[in-house]
Amino acid sequence: MNFQLIVKVFSAILGLSGAVCLFIVMGSGDEAIKMNASQGDFSTVGPLISIAQVTLILTIAATLIFSLKALFANTEKLKKALIFIGIFIFIVGVAYISSSGVETPLKDGKYLSESGSRWVETGIRTFYILSISAILSMVFSGVKRLIK
């Protein structure tokens, strides 16, 4: 039995069970679900959420497995991937070094720690650096095509 057939059968089983659970939820009605949830009974929506979680986990696992399998099958692709991972880690490092953390009060009365604030700023700076580099690479590619 080939892998594609197994995936199709498993996808059909998850899809049908999800559809059945969806019809059960829709048939129950909003008010009944809210009333049951206020009493701590989530039996109506619980199976639908479980199916969604299983589907998400299987999708992530399949994506990681086949991506890594393809990378390890071709050493040239693996080398390029490792280079780009290194570049990404370097960019995050530069963003972290250039960030400063300040303890910040939040709306709920709690405080965001200095470290947490620094990591938030690191994420924002990383986003800016990657966005600017993507825009510059698109402009460079367009100019290069125009020159040719």
N, C-alpha and C positions, 0 to 999 in steps of 0.2 A: 504494500500500500504506500503510495507516494505521499510526501509531506503536504502537498497542496490539497489533496483530498481530505486529509486529517484536519487541516486548518479550516476548510470549508464546512465540514461536519460540525466541528467544535463551534465555529462562528454561528452556524444555524441554530445549534442548541442554545447558546447564550442569547441570541436574538429572540428566539421564540419564548424562552423563559422570561426575558425582559419584557416582551410584549404582554405576556400573561399577567405579570406583576403590575404592569402599567394599567391594564384594563381593570384589575382588582382595585388599584388606587383610585382610578377615575370613577369606578362604580360606587365606591364608598362615599364619596362626596367630601367637600372641604370641611364642612361643619363637624362631621363625624370624626374625621382625622384630627382636627384641632382639639375636639373634646377628649379623644383618646390620648392624644399627646400631652394634654394638660394633666392627665392622670398618670402619665408615665408609660402608657401603652403605645409602643411604636411598631406593633406587629404588622400593621398594614403597609407601611413604607419600608420596613426593615429589609425584607427580601430584595426589593428593588435596589436599595442602596448596596446591599451585599453583592448583587450581580454587577453593579457598576464598578465596585471596588475590584472584584475578580477580573473583570474585563480590563480595567486600567493596569493592574499588576501584570497580567499576561501580555498586554501590549507593550509595556515597558520592557519586560523580560525578553520578549521576542526581538524587539528593536535592538536592545543591547547585545544579545547573543549573535544576531546575524551581522550587526555592524562590526563587532569585534572579530567575528569569523572572517569577514571580508577583509578587514585590516591585516590580520595575521596571515592570510593567504597571499597577500601581495606586499612584499617588503618595501617597495617604493612608496606605496600608499601609507604604510605604517610609519616610514621615515618622515613623510610630509605631515602626518597627523601629530607625531611627537614634536616636530618643529613648531607647529601652530599651537600646540598645548603649551610649549615652553614660552612662546611669544605672549600667549594669553596670561600665563602666570607672571611674566615680567611686567605686563601692563597693570595687572592687579597690584603687584608690588610697588610700582611707581605711584599708582593712585593711593595706596595705603601710606606710603612715605610722605606724600604731599598733603595728606588729610590731617586734620586736627580734631580731636574729640573734646566736646564741651558737654558737661552734664546739663541736660535739658529737661525742664518741667513739662509734663504731658497734661492733656485736658482732664484726665481722670484723677489728678492729684499725685500720680506716681512720677518717678523721674527716669529718664533714659540715661543709662550710665555713660561715662566718658568713652569706654570701649565700644559700646553699642552705637554711640553717635559717630565715632570714627569709622566704624564699618559701614554705616549708612552713607557717609560722605564718600567712602571708598567706592561703594557701589555706584553712586551718582557720577563720580569722576571716571570710573571705568566705562560707564555707559557713554559719557561724553567723548572719551578718547576713541572708543570703538566706532561711535557714530561719525566722528570727524574723519577717521581713517577710511571708513566705508565710502563716505561722500567724496573724499579726495581720490580714492581708487577708481570710482565711477567717472569722475571728471578726467582723471589721467587716461583712462581707457577710451573715453570719448574723444579726447584731444589726439590721442595716438591714432585712432581710426581716421580722424579728419586729415591728419598729416599724410597718411597713406593714400 
